[in-house]
Amino acid sequence: MHMFIFKQYQNFLPFFLLTVTLYSSVHHSLFASDLAKEQRMREQVADYIMDGDAVFLSTDSHEFLSIYMQSETTPVKGTIIILHGRGFHPNWPKLVFPLRTGLTEHGWNTLSVQMPVLDNDASFYDYLDILPESHPRINAALEFIQQKKPAKIILLAHSCGSYMGIDWLHKNLNANLTAFIGVGMGPTDYGQPMLEPLPLQDIKIPVLDIHGDNDYPAVLRNAARRWENIQLAGNKKSQQRVVEKTDHYFNDRDAELVDEITDWLDTL
């Protein structure tokens, strides 16, 4: 009797394992990022926003924090969607907060968006695996902004956020965007080189590539190639700029970064 039952389960076992494997794969593909870490950051940030308003946007499967702040001056020139760097949040004190608040002093609304995050030990290549998770969030941010009918919509992305922004742009080349700004584009980890150049040659809207003169090695090493690909796109308003005496996070040079960005935006 026991042998008969064992043989029955033995025949069923491959099917059972396949079912579990497929379920795990689907679940992992839907929620590959660290939602628990994101929730912890949300709880730490949402109730302590002093400048701007918490906005909870939704994809089909997830609600995420964003921070909207209206321009402090008139006329309002448009809205800038901000994508933070690797493992951070939309109110990160370095670079993100200075940008999302500083740009409002120059006639721009800002929407800083929580991007997918991984655990603290995750590598550059790990983040490449979750780039698709950023797409629904950018779509939701764009839909939120379009309802307000701004004159211009700019997508600004820093560090790892630039991979997410460019990956989305490359798959949405006809999106209703005025321009793209990449801050410190193309960082990598030691021993994990970029697998292929950023496809900036396919992005036809104006692009600003801006980085510090003491940025990460990969950002500096690939600057010439980035500019070459930007030029191949053929938009005469695109530029590459370098902010002197600063690093990847523009420490103590936030005001200069804002000035460079707004100066370029005024050329559009």
C-alpha positions as CSV (number, residue, x, y, z in Angstrom):
1,M,0.0,0.0,0.0
2,H,2.7,2.5,1.0
3,M,4.7,1.5,-2.1
4,F,1.7,2.2,-4.3
5,I,1.2,5.7,-2.8
6,F,4.9,6.4,-3.2
7,K,4.7,5.5,-6.9
8,Q,1.7,7.7,-7.3
9,Y,3.5,10.7,-5.8
10,Q,6.6,9.8,-7.7
11,N,4.6,10.2,-11.0
12,F,3.1,13.5,-9.7
13,L,6.4,14.9,-8.4
14,P,7.8,16.3,-11.7
15,F,4.5,18.1,-12.4
16,F,4.4,19.5,-8.9
17,L,8.0,20.8,-9.1
18,L,7.3,22.4,-12.5
19,T,4.2,24.1,-11.1
20,V,6.1,25.5,-8.1
21,T,9.0,26.6,-10.4
22,L,6.7,28.4,-12.8
23,Y,4.8,30.1,-9.9
24,S,8.1,31.2,-8.3
25,S,9.3,32.6,-11.6
26,V,6.2,34.6,-12.3
27,H,6.1,35.9,-8.8
28,H,9.8,36.9,-8.9
29,S,9.3,38.6,-12.3
30,L,6.5,40.7,-10.9
31,F,8.2,41.7,-7.7
32,A,12.0,41.3,-8.2
33,S,12.7,44.5,-6.4
34,D,12.9,44.7,-2.6
35,L,9.4,45.9,-1.7
36,A,10.0,45.5,2.0
37,K,12.9,47.9,1.9
38,E,10.9,50.3,-0.2
39,Q,8.1,50.2,2.4
40,R,10.5,50.9,5.2
41,M,11.9,54.0,3.3
42,R,8.3,55.1,2.6
43,E,7.4,55.0,6.3
44,Q,10.5,57.0,7.2
45,V,10.0,59.6,4.5
46,A,6.3,60.2,3.8
47,D,5.4,61.8,7.1
48,Y,8.4,64.1,7.3
49,I,8.1,65.9,3.9
50,M,8.4,69.6,4.6
51,D,8.7,70.9,1.1
52,G,6.1,69.6,-1.4
53,D,3.4,67.0,-1.0
54,A,3.4,63.2,-0.8
55,V,1.7,61.7,-3.8
56,F,0.9,58.0,-3.9
57,L,0.9,56.8,-7.5
58,S,0.0,53.3,-8.6
59,T,0.9,50.7,-11.2
60,D,-1.2,47.7,-11.9
61,S,0.3,45.9,-9.0
62,H,2.0,48.4,-6.6
63,E,1.5,51.8,-5.0
64,F,4.6,53.9,-4.6
65,L,5.6,57.2,-3.1
66,S,6.3,60.3,-5.1
67,I,6.8,64.0,-4.0
68,Y,5.2,66.8,-6.0
69,M,6.2,70.4,-5.5
70,Q,4.9,73.4,-7.3
71,S,7.0,76.2,-8.8
72,E,7.6,79.1,-6.4
73,T,7.7,81.5,-9.3
74,T,5.5,82.5,-12.3
75,P,5.1,81.9,-15.1
76,V,5.4,78.1,-14.6
77,K,7.7,76.7,-17.3
78,G,6.7,73.1,-16.9
79,T,7.3,70.0,-14.8
80,I,10.4,67.9,-14.2
81,I,10.1,64.2,-13.3
82,I,13.1,63.2,-11.2
83,L,14.4,59.6,-10.9
84,H,16.8,59.0,-8.1
85,G,20.0,56.9,-8.0
86,R,20.5,53.3,-6.8
87,G,18.9,52.3,-3.6
88,F,17.7,55.7,-2.6
89,H,14.3,57.4,-2.3
90,P,12.6,60.5,-3.7
91,N,13.6,62.8,-0.8
92,W,17.3,61.7,-0.6
93,P,19.2,64.6,1.0
94,K,22.1,64.4,-1.4
95,L,21.3,65.7,-4.9
96,V,17.6,64.6,-5.1
97,F,16.3,67.0,-2.4
98,P,18.4,70.0,-3.7
99,L,17.1,69.3,-7.2
100,R,13.5,68.8,-6.5
101,T,13.3,71.9,-4.3
102,G,15.9,74.1,-6.1
103,L,14.3,73.8,-9.5
104,T,11.1,75.2,-8.2
105,E,12.9,78.5,-7.6
106,H,13.4,78.7,-11.3
107,G,9.8,78.3,-12.6
108,W,9.6,74.4,-12.6
109,N,7.2,72.1,-10.8
110,T,8.9,68.8,-9.8
111,L,7.8,65.3,-9.2
112,S,10.3,63.1,-7.5
113,V,9.5,59.4,-8.0
114,Q,10.3,56.3,-5.9
115,M,12.1,53.9,-8.2
116,P,12.6,50.2,-7.6
117,V,15.3,49.3,-5.1
118,L,17.2,46.2,-4.1
119,D,19.0,45.2,-0.9
120,N,22.1,47.0,0.1
121,D,24.4,44.3,-1.3
122,A,22.9,44.4,-4.8
123,S,25.3,45.1,-7.7
124,F,25.1,47.1,-10.9
125,Y,24.2,43.9,-12.8
126,D,21.4,43.1,-10.3
127,Y,19.9,46.5,-11.0
128,L,20.0,45.9,-14.7
129,D,17.7,42.9,-14.1
130,I,14.9,45.1,-12.7
131,L,15.0,47.9,-15.2
132,P,11.6,46.8,-16.6
133,E,10.0,47.4,-13.2
134,S,10.7,51.1,-13.5
135,H,8.6,51.5,-16.7
136,P,5.1,51.3,-15.1
137,R,6.2,53.9,-12.5
138,I,7.5,56.3,-15.1
139,N,4.2,55.8,-17.0
140,A,2.2,56.5,-13.9
141,A,4.3,59.7,-13.2
142,L,3.8,60.9,-16.7
143,E,0.1,60.3,-16.6
144,F,-0.2,62.2,-13.3
145,I,1.7,65.2,-14.8
146,Q,-0.1,65.2,-18.1
147,Q,-3.4,65.7,-16.2
148,K,-2.0,69.1,-15.0
149,K,-1.3,70.1,-18.7
150,P,2.1,71.6,-18.2
151,A,3.8,73.5,-21.0
152,K,6.8,71.2,-20.9
153,I,7.6,67.9,-19.4
154,I,11.3,67.0,-18.6
155,L,12.6,63.6,-17.5
156,L,15.7,64.0,-15.2
157,A,17.5,60.9,-14.0
158,H,20.6,60.5,-11.8
159,S,23.1,57.7,-11.7
160,C,21.4,54.3,-11.8
161,G,18.1,56.2,-12.4
162,S,19.6,57.2,-15.8
163,Y,19.6,53.5,-16.9
164,M,15.9,53.3,-15.9
165,G,15.1,56.5,-17.7
166,I,16.9,55.7,-20.9
167,D,15.6,52.1,-21.0
168,W,12.1,53.5,-20.7
169,L,12.8,56.2,-23.3
170,H,14.3,53.7,-25.7
171,K,11.0,51.8,-25.6
172,N,8.8,54.9,-25.7
173,L,10.5,57.0,-28.4
174,N,7.3,58.8,-29.2
175,A,6.5,59.8,-25.6
176,N,5.3,63.3,-25.0
177,L,8.5,64.6,-23.4
178,T,10.2,67.9,-24.1
179,A,13.8,66.8,-23.1
180,F,15.9,64.3,-21.1
181,I,18.5,65.2,-18.5
182,G,21.0,62.6,-17.4
183,V,23.1,63.5,-14.3
184,G,26.1,61.3,-13.8
185,M,25.0,58.8,-16.4
186,G,26.5,55.4,-16.8
187,P,28.1,54.4,-13.4
188,T,29.1,50.7,-13.0
189,D,30.6,48.5,-10.3
190,Y,34.2,47.3,-10.2
191,G,34.5,44.2,-12.4
192,Q,31.0,44.8,-13.9
193,P,31.6,46.9,-17.1
194,M,28.7,48.3,-19.1
195,L,27.4,45.5,-21.3
196,E,26.6,47.9,-24.2
197,P,26.6,51.6,-24.7
198,L,23.6,53.7,-23.6
199,P,21.4,54.0,-26.8
200,L,21.4,57.7,-26.7
201,Q,21.6,57.8,-30.5
202,D,18.0,56.8,-30.7
203,I,16.7,59.5,-28.4
204,K,15.7,62.4,-30.7
205,I,14.5,64.9,-28.1
206,P,17.1,67.3,-26.6
207,V,19.4,65.6,-24.1
208,L,21.6,67.2,-21.5
209,D,24.5,65.0,-20.3
210,I,25.9,66.6,-17.1
211,H,28.4,65.2,-14.7
212,G,31.1,66.3,-12.2
213,D,34.7,66.5,-13.1
214,N,35.5,64.1,-10.3
215,D,32.7,61.7,-11.1
216,Y,32.9,57.9,-11.0
217,P,35.5,56.4,-13.3
218,A,32.9,54.8,-15.6
219,V,31.0,58.0,-16.0
220,L,34.1,59.9,-17.0
221,R,35.5,57.0,-19.1
222,N,32.4,56.8,-21.2
223,A,31.7,60.6,-21.5
224,A,33.2,60.8,-25.0
225,R,31.1,57.9,-26.3
226,R,28.0,59.2,-24.7
227,W,28.5,62.6,-26.4
228,E,29.2,60.9,-29.7
229,N,25.9,58.9,-29.5
230,I,24.0,62.0,-28.5
231,Q,25.3,63.8,-31.5
232,L,24.3,60.9,-33.7
233,A,20.7,61.6,-32.6
234,G,20.9,64.9,-34.4
235,N,19.3,67.3,-32.0
236,K,21.2,70.6,-32.1
237,K,19.9,71.6,-28.6
238,S,21.6,68.7,-26.9
239,Q,24.7,69.4,-24.8
240,Q,27.2,67.8,-22.6
241,R,28.3,69.9,-19.5
242,V,30.8,69.3,-16.7
243,V,30.5,70.9,-13.3
244,E,34.0,71.5,-11.8
245,K,35.3,70.6,-8.4
246,T,32.6,68.0,-7.6
247,D,31.8,64.3,-7.6
248,H,29.0,62.0,-8.5
249,Y,26.6,63.4,-5.9
250,F,27.6,67.1,-6.5
251,N,28.5,67.5,-2.8
252,D,28.6,71.2,-1.9
253,R,27.9,72.0,-5.6
254,D,24.1,71.6,-5.6
255,A,23.4,75.2,-6.5
256,E,25.9,75.0,-9.4
257,L,24.1,71.9,-10.7
258,V,20.7,73.6,-10.6
259,D,22.1,76.7,-12.3
260,E,23.6,74.6,-15.1
261,I,20.4,72.6,-15.6
262,T,18.1,75.7,-15.6
263,D,20.5,77.6,-17.9
264,W,20.2,74.7,-20.4
265,L,16.4,74.4,-20.0
266,D,16.1,78.1,-20.9
267,T,17.5,77.3,-24.4
268,L,14.7,74.9,-25.3
